[in-house]
């Protein structure tokens, strides 16, 4: 299991942001998705943060290619 903040190829639904956060912090991707959906009920910039993470988090494949 990778402890780096990357978007995995397996287990992603839209962009893999929630799956990557779940792997990084030792949670299931479903729990992170549920927390994200519940956070949408609160005022804030959750969608903007998701989009920024989508852009900034590397794919698992590209991270492995630049690492070696």
N, C-alpha and C positions, 0 to 999 in steps of 0.2 A: 504494500500500500504506500502510495506516495504521500509525503508530508509537505510537498511543495504546493503552492497555490497555482494550479493549472486546471484547464478545462479538459476533463477526460473524454475519451472517445466513446466509452460505454457508459450507459446510464443517463445520458443527457436527454432532456425533453425539448428545450428550445435552443439554448446556446451552451448549456453545460455549466453555467455559473453556480447554480445551487448544488449540483453534484460535486463541483470542485471545492466549494466551501464546506460541504459535508465531509469530504475526504480529508481536507486540511484540518478540520477541528474535531474529527472523530465522531461525527453524527451521520445519521442516514440522510440520503438526499431527499427522501420524502418528508422528513422532519423540517429540513431547511426550506423546502417548498411550502410546507404548511405555515411556517413562521412568516415567510415572505408574503403569502396570501393574506394572513391575518394582519400583517403590518400595513397592507393597503387600505385597511379600514381607518387607519390613523392619518392625520394630515402630515405631509412631509414629502420628501424627494426620493422615495424608494425606487421608483421607475428610473429616474435619472441615474441613481447609484448603480442599479442593475445594468443599464446601458454602458456606463463608464467601465464597470467590471468586465463586461462583455468585450469591450475594446482593449482593455489593458491586460487581462489574463491571457497568457499564451495557451495555445492548444497543447495537449500532451505530446503530440508528435513533433511539433516545432520546438518545444522545450528540450526534448530528448536529442533532437538533431543538433541544436546549438550547444548542448552540454558536452558532447564528445567530439 
